[in-house]
């Protein structure tokens, strides 16, 4: 099943996508409500008459309570590390456990929304990912148990301000404003059962991934090139804490051109160039669908002075 959130005739609704139409659920029923109440399975029986997708505006499927973004593709790490912090290779610590950071759930945008360039950004970039969505709460899960806590999957674009990210990473405190401005989720949630036929012999989802800028393909990869399957990511995220319905866990950027910075690191030059206003970024994931966002001009940053030197007085 595919579940979308959309605007039709001025009303925001949730519905079940079938072919080229969406069947609205009763008013007041949101996708996050269905996840929290463990009612995804009954959504089909609640859906009304179909409305053509051409007549609706698709929104982000829901606003997640939290977004964890992993870095599960070795090829991506090899290329982007050189671009962001000037170092080659993959850190040994990367192989020991699936690393992630928390990104901004308030910055989620819809699958076809415009995306402004972040303030102060001179090197705007996309990141092609797939994300798992939690459907049942749990903690200290095993990978085997974690599989039952995944409600479904969607496409994720982790937009990145690379010049800001490069400066921030020198403080050794993870990305902040370099990753804070926008995260695209969509076009809808595809329930986990629909993607089971794509699972390979090693337990990974073998989905084709492509990204194009202004109609020109930039990257192409397979989701099964992840070094950990999603069940491992969910299990690791749940160590000593909770994962809850609606939590989003990104795969991290795929390799082979899943972002511009990977290509910049490998080539030593910004080729292709950073994204500019007017550029349109389209991502397609086999078994899920497509998203496409247009970059637009953003706001200039309001000046904030550098740190003031202060006397280290004591009370």
Number of C-alpha atoms within 10 A of each C-alpha: 17 23 27 24 28 23 14 15 8 9 10 18 22 29 29 24 24 15 10 10 17 26 23 26 22 14 11 10 16 19 24 20 15 18 20 16 12 14 12 19 11 10 21 17 9 13 17 14 9 16 17 13 17 10 13 19 17 23 24 22 25 21 18 20 14 18 23 22 22 21 22 28 21 19 20 23 23 19 26 25 20 21 25 20 15 10 14 15 13 17 12 7 9 13 13 8 12 19 17 20 14 16 21 18 18 15 13 25 23 25 26 22 17 17 21 17 25 25 17 17 20 15 21 23 21 27 24 29 28 25 25 28 27 26 26 19 16 19 17 17 22 15 16 11 15 24 18 13 23 25 21 22 26 26 28 29 31 24 22 27 27 24 16 22 20 17 14 17 15 12 9 8 8 14 22 17 18 24 21 19 22 24 25 28 29 31 25 30 28 24 22 18 11 14 17 13 10 15 13 12 8 9 14 19 20 22 19 15 23 22 25 18 19 12 11 10 14 18 20 19 19 17 24 20 18 21 17 18 19 25 22 20 25 29 21 21 21 19 14 9 12 14 25 21 25 26 25 30 27 28 28 27 30 30 29 18 24 28 26 27 31 27 24 21 24 17 14 12 12 16 13 13 13 18 21 17 15 13 15 19 23 23 26 18 21 15 17 22 15 20 23 22 21 19 19 16 14 14 10 11 10 8 7 6 6 6 6 6 6 6 6 5 5 4 2
